[in-house]
Amino acid sequence: MKRTIRSSAWAMTLLALSIAAAGCNDSPKWKNDVTAALTKQAEVKQYAFTGEADLNVGLPAPAADSNAATAVLVSMFSTGKIAWSGLSSTDPLRMEAEYKLTPGGSSASFTLPVIFKDNLIYMSIPLLNKPGEYFSFNLAGSGGAAESQAASDAGSLKNVNQAMSDSVKQLVGDFDPKWFKKDKKTAQLKDGGEATVIRVPVTEKNKDAVTEKLQAKLPAVLDGWKASGILTAAQAGGLKAGVAGSWRVTGGELAFTLDQAGFVRQETVNIDYRTAAEADRHVHYTQSYDGINQPPAFKKDTPKSVRPFAEVLQLLQTQKGGK
């Protein structure tokens, strides 16, 4: 009888230890939790957001006859820093945001306010607008081919958040589940809730495999950005040609903060890489979400000082012709 009790006790102890061990390193579950949460982001219809990006990707310098706005934008997306915050609702479509842009090699920054409201986009461009003044774009693009393209480009901003989640889901889809690690401590959210943090560190052991996975997936990601309107066909083609070259991941980390409802509350993609020319580059991106599916407290009204998009073209042409 005593032997039976002792054997049962050992069995229960081993079972408990097994469960505890599985709970501490349940890698397949952590990967499944991340991909499920990224899929669930499609259910987010109202939210507040903040984010930042630090880019050093070495884009080619703009043409000598490019206008100043183009030169700044190319510089920003090549080696610049971007920070943003705002509120969004999808039905009806409304968004307000501010993007703080710091071009590469500069300590000066400028803020780009953007408003989507009543099927119109309002954007104040510091290089072209006076304080408090906005250019307007019709989302229907009724002002001609140039405005249609500009409205499409500006309107694609509303797709960025979901497109990034979809992109990250694609990128991690083939990752080894063993790479996913859960933090022992929970994270505290702004609303007082607790969240789980799951990380995918890039290490000496897995960096070659991570490189292989990313090189295989990036073309499809860029196709997705093209489909979402974030990139034109020409831009997507150029970037696909670039990522097809020889480069390798040298470090970084992906991290995901998941709330108790299964939503992503923060996603981070930090990738350091080295080009065939031995130039060190990086893409560091973090996006946070709050107030999920709660009515946003919009603060920006319809601008009172508005100029038509046609004046943007005129200003750019004048600026270019004056070189």
C-alpha positions as CSV (number, residue, x, y, z in Angstrom):
1,M,0.0,0.0,0.0
2,K,2.8,2.4,1.0
3,R,4.6,1.5,-2.3
4,T,1.5,2.3,-4.3
5,I,1.1,5.7,-2.6
6,R,4.8,6.4,-3.0
7,S,4.6,5.5,-6.7
8,S,1.5,7.6,-7.2
9,A,3.2,10.6,-5.5
10,W,6.2,10.3,-7.8
11,A,4.0,10.0,-10.9
12,M,2.1,13.2,-9.9
13,T,5.3,15.0,-9.2
14,L,6.7,14.1,-12.6
15,L,3.5,15.1,-14.2
16,A,3.5,18.5,-12.5
17,L,7.1,19.1,-13.4
18,S,6.4,18.2,-17.0
19,I,3.4,20.6,-17.2
20,A,5.5,23.3,-15.6
21,A,8.4,22.7,-18.1
22,A,6.0,22.8,-21.0
23,G,4.4,26.0,-19.7
24,C,7.9,27.7,-19.5
25,N,9.0,26.8,-23.0
26,D,5.9,26.0,-25.1
27,S,7.4,27.4,-28.3
28,P,4.7,26.1,-30.7
29,K,2.0,27.7,-28.6
30,W,3.9,31.1,-28.5
31,K,4.2,31.1,-32.3
32,N,0.5,30.2,-32.7
33,D,-0.5,32.9,-30.2
34,V,1.4,35.5,-32.2
35,T,0.0,34.5,-35.6
36,A,-3.5,34.3,-34.2
37,A,-3.1,37.8,-32.7
38,L,-1.8,39.2,-36.0
39,T,-4.8,37.7,-37.8
40,K,-7.2,39.1,-35.1
41,Q,-5.9,42.6,-35.9
42,A,-8.4,42.6,-38.8
43,E,-11.1,42.9,-36.1
44,V,-9.8,46.2,-34.9
45,K,-12.1,48.9,-36.2
46,Q,-11.4,51.8,-33.8
47,Y,-8.1,52.5,-32.0
48,A,-5.5,55.0,-30.9
49,F,-2.0,54.4,-32.2
50,T,1.6,55.5,-31.7
51,G,4.8,54.3,-33.3
52,E,8.3,55.1,-34.5
53,A,10.7,53.9,-37.1
54,D,14.5,54.3,-37.5
55,L,15.6,53.6,-41.0
56,N,19.0,53.1,-42.6
57,V,18.4,51.3,-45.9
58,G,20.7,53.3,-48.3
59,L,18.2,54.3,-51.0
60,P,19.8,55.9,-54.1
61,A,20.2,59.7,-53.9
62,P,17.4,61.7,-55.7
63,A,18.1,63.1,-59.1
64,A,19.9,66.4,-59.4
65,D,16.8,68.1,-60.8
66,S,14.5,66.8,-58.0
67,N,12.6,69.4,-56.0
68,A,13.4,70.0,-52.4
69,A,10.3,68.1,-51.1
70,T,11.4,65.0,-53.0
71,A,14.9,65.2,-51.8
72,V,13.8,65.4,-48.2
73,L,11.4,62.5,-48.5
74,V,14.0,60.3,-50.2
75,S,16.5,61.2,-47.5
76,M,14.0,60.5,-44.7
77,F,13.1,57.1,-46.0
78,S,16.7,56.2,-46.6
79,T,18.3,57.1,-43.3
80,G,15.6,59.0,-41.4
81,K,13.5,58.7,-38.3
82,I,9.7,58.8,-38.2
83,A,7.4,59.1,-35.2
84,W,3.7,59.1,-35.3
85,S,0.5,59.1,-33.2
86,G,-3.2,59.4,-33.9
87,L,-6.7,58.0,-33.8
88,S,-8.6,56.0,-36.4
89,S,-12.0,54.6,-37.1
90,T,-12.9,52.5,-40.2
91,D,-16.7,52.9,-40.4
92,P,-17.2,55.6,-41.3
93,L,-13.6,56.2,-42.3
94,R,-11.9,58.9,-40.2
95,M,-8.4,59.3,-39.1
96,E,-6.2,62.0,-37.6
97,A,-2.5,61.7,-37.2
98,E,0.7,63.6,-36.9
99,Y,3.9,62.3,-38.4
100,K,7.2,63.7,-37.1
101,L,9.9,63.3,-39.7
102,T,13.6,63.7,-39.2
103,P,15.6,63.3,-42.4
104,G,18.9,61.4,-42.3
105,G,21.9,63.4,-41.3
106,S,19.8,66.2,-39.8
107,S,18.9,67.2,-36.3
108,A,16.0,69.3,-37.6
109,S,12.5,67.7,-37.8
110,F,9.1,68.7,-39.2
111,T,5.6,67.6,-38.4
112,L,3.1,66.4,-41.0
113,P,-0.5,66.6,-39.8
114,V,-2.9,64.4,-41.7
115,I,-6.8,64.3,-41.5
116,F,-9.1,61.9,-43.2
117,K,-12.7,63.1,-42.9
118,D,-15.8,63.2,-45.1
119,N,-14.1,61.4,-48.0
120,L,-11.4,64.1,-48.1
121,I,-7.8,64.1,-47.1
122,Y,-6.2,67.1,-45.5
123,M,-2.5,67.4,-45.3
124,S,-0.3,70.2,-44.1
125,I,3.2,70.1,-45.7
126,P,5.7,72.3,-43.8
127,L,7.8,72.8,-46.9
128,L,4.8,74.1,-48.8
129,N,2.1,75.2,-46.4
130,K,1.8,78.1,-43.9
131,P,1.1,77.2,-40.2
132,G,-2.5,76.0,-39.9
133,E,-3.0,75.7,-43.7
134,Y,-3.8,72.5,-45.5
135,F,-3.9,71.0,-49.0
136,S,-7.0,68.9,-49.7
137,F,-7.3,65.7,-51.7
138,N,-10.5,64.1,-52.8
139,L,-10.4,60.4,-52.1
140,A,-12.3,59.8,-55.2
141,G,-9.5,61.5,-57.1
142,S,-11.9,63.7,-59.2
143,G,-9.3,66.4,-59.8
144,G,-7.5,64.6,-62.6
145,A,-4.8,62.0,-63.0
146,A,-2.2,63.8,-60.8
147,E,-4.7,64.3,-57.9
148,S,-6.0,60.7,-58.3
149,Q,-2.4,59.4,-57.8
150,A,-1.8,61.8,-54.9
151,A,-5.1,60.8,-53.3
152,S,-4.2,57.2,-53.7
153,D,-0.8,57.7,-52.2
154,A,-2.1,59.7,-49.3
155,G,-5.1,57.4,-48.8
156,S,-2.8,54.4,-48.5
157,L,-1.8,55.8,-45.1
158,K,-5.0,54.4,-43.7
159,N,-3.9,50.9,-44.8
160,V,-0.5,51.0,-43.2
161,N,-1.4,49.6,-39.7
162,Q,-3.2,46.5,-41.0
163,A,-0.7,46.1,-43.9
164,M,2.2,46.0,-41.4
165,S,0.5,43.4,-39.2
166,D,-0.2,41.3,-42.3
167,S,3.4,41.7,-43.4
168,V,4.8,40.7,-40.0
169,K,2.5,37.6,-40.1
170,Q,3.9,36.7,-43.5
171,L,7.5,37.1,-42.3
172,V,7.2,35.0,-39.2
173,G,5.0,32.3,-40.9
174,D,8.0,30.1,-41.7
175,F,10.0,30.9,-38.5
176,D,11.0,27.9,-36.4
177,P,8.6,27.7,-33.4
178,K,11.6,27.2,-31.2
179,W,12.7,30.8,-31.8
180,F,9.7,32.2,-30.0
181,K,10.3,32.9,-26.3
182,K,7.8,34.2,-23.8
183,D,8.9,36.8,-21.1
184,K,8.6,35.5,-17.6
185,K,7.0,38.8,-16.4
186,T,3.8,40.2,-17.9
187,A,3.7,43.8,-19.3
188,Q,1.5,46.5,-17.9
189,L,-0.8,48.2,-20.4
190,K,-1.9,51.9,-20.3
191,D,-5.4,50.8,-19.5
192,G,-4.2,48.9,-16.4
193,G,-4.4,45.4,-18.0
194,E,-1.7,42.8,-18.2
195,A,-0.2,41.5,-21.4
196,T,2.1,38.7,-22.5
197,V,5.3,39.5,-24.3
198,I,6.6,37.0,-26.9
199,R,10.0,37.6,-28.5
200,V,11.9,36.2,-31.5
201,P,15.6,37.2,-30.9
202,V,18.1,37.0,-33.7
203,T,21.1,35.1,-32.5
204,E,24.4,33.7,-33.8
205,K,22.6,30.3,-34.1
206,N,19.6,31.4,-36.1
207,K,20.7,34.5,-38.0
208,D,21.5,32.6,-41.2
209,A,18.2,30.8,-41.1
210,V,16.4,34.1,-40.4
211,T,18.2,35.6,-43.4
212,E,17.0,32.8,-45.6
213,K,13.4,33.1,-44.4
214,L,13.2,36.8,-44.9
215,Q,14.8,36.7,-48.3
216,A,12.1,34.2,-49.3
217,K,9.2,36.2,-47.9
218,L,10.0,39.8,-48.6
219,P,9.0,39.8,-52.3
220,A,5.5,38.6,-51.3
221,V,5.4,41.3,-48.6
222,L,6.2,44.0,-51.1
223,D,3.4,42.7,-53.4
224,G,1.1,43.0,-50.5
225,W,2.1,46.7,-50.0
226,K,1.5,47.3,-53.7
227,A,-2.0,45.7,-53.4
228,S,-2.7,47.9,-50.4
229,G,-1.8,51.0,-52.3
230,I,1.3,51.7,-50.0
231,L,3.6,51.2,-53.0
232,T,3.2,51.8,-56.7
233,A,4.1,49.0,-59.1
234,A,7.3,50.8,-60.0
235,Q,8.3,51.3,-56.3
236,A,7.5,47.7,-55.4
237,G,9.5,46.5,-58.4
238,G,12.5,48.6,-57.5
239,L,12.5,47.4,-53.9
240,K,12.1,43.7,-55.0
241,A,15.1,44.1,-57.1
242,G,17.0,45.5,-54.1
243,V,16.0,42.7,-51.7
244,A,17.0,40.2,-54.3
245,G,20.6,41.1,-53.9
246,S,23.1,39.6,-51.5
247,W,22.6,40.7,-47.9
248,R,22.5,39.0,-44.5
249,V,20.9,39.6,-41.2
250,T,23.3,40.3,-38.4
251,G,21.1,40.9,-35.4
252,G,17.8,42.3,-34.1
253,E,14.6,41.1,-32.5
254,L,10.9,40.8,-33.2
255,A,8.6,41.3,-30.2
256,F,4.8,41.1,-29.7
257,T,2.8,42.3,-26.7
258,L,-0.6,40.5,-26.6
259,D,-3.5,41.4,-24.3
260,Q,-5.8,39.0,-22.6
261,A,-8.4,39.4,-25.5
262,G,-5.8,38.2,-28.0
263,F,-5.1,41.5,-29.7
264,V,-1.6,42.8,-30.5
265,R,-1.0,45.9,-28.4
266,Q,2.5,46.4,-29.5
267,E,4.7,44.9,-32.3
268,T,8.4,45.6,-32.8
269,V,10.5,44.6,-35.8
270,N,14.2,45.4,-35.3
271,I,16.4,44.0,-38.1
272,D,20.1,44.8,-38.5
273,Y,21.7,43.6,-41.7
274,R,24.8,43.9,-43.9
275,T,24.9,44.4,-47.6
276,A,27.1,42.7,-50.2
277,A,29.3,45.9,-50.0
278,E,29.7,45.3,-46.2
279,A,27.6,48.3,-45.4
280,D,25.7,48.0,-42.1
281,R,22.0,48.8,-42.4
282,H,18.9,48.5,-40.2
283,V,15.1,48.8,-40.1
284,H,13.7,49.4,-36.6
285,Y,9.9,49.7,-36.3
286,T,7.5,49.8,-33.3
287,Q,3.7,50.2,-33.4
288,S,1.4,50.4,-30.3
289,Y,-2.4,50.2,-30.1
290,D,-4.7,51.4,-27.4
291,G,-8.4,52.0,-27.0
292,I,-9.2,49.0,-29.2
293,N,-12.7,49.1,-30.6
294,Q,-13.6,52.1,-28.4
295,P,-14.9,55.3,-29.9
296,P,-11.9,57.6,-30.6
297,A,-12.0,61.1,-29.1
298,F,-11.1,62.9,-32.3
299,K,-9.7,66.4,-31.7
300,K,-9.0,67.9,-35.2
301,D,-11.9,69.6,-36.9
302,T,-12.1,70.2,-40.7
303,P,-9.4,72.8,-41.5
304,K,-10.6,76.3,-42.2
305,S,-7.6,77.3,-44.4
306,V,-7.6,74.9,-47.3
307,R,-5.9,75.1,-50.7
308,P,-6.6,72.8,-53.7
309,F,-4.2,70.1,-54.7
310,A,-3.6,71.8,-58.1
311,E,-1.6,74.4,-56.2
312,V,0.8,71.7,-54.9
313,L,1.7,70.8,-58.5
314,Q,2.1,74.4,-59.4
315,L,4.5,75.1,-56.4
316,L,6.6,72.0,-57.2
317,Q,6.9,72.9,-60.8
318,T,7.9,76.4,-60.0
319,Q,10.4,75.2,-57.4
320,K,11.8,72.7,-59.9
321,G,12.0,75.3,-62.8
322,G,13.8,77.7,-60.6
323,K,16.9,75.5,-60.2
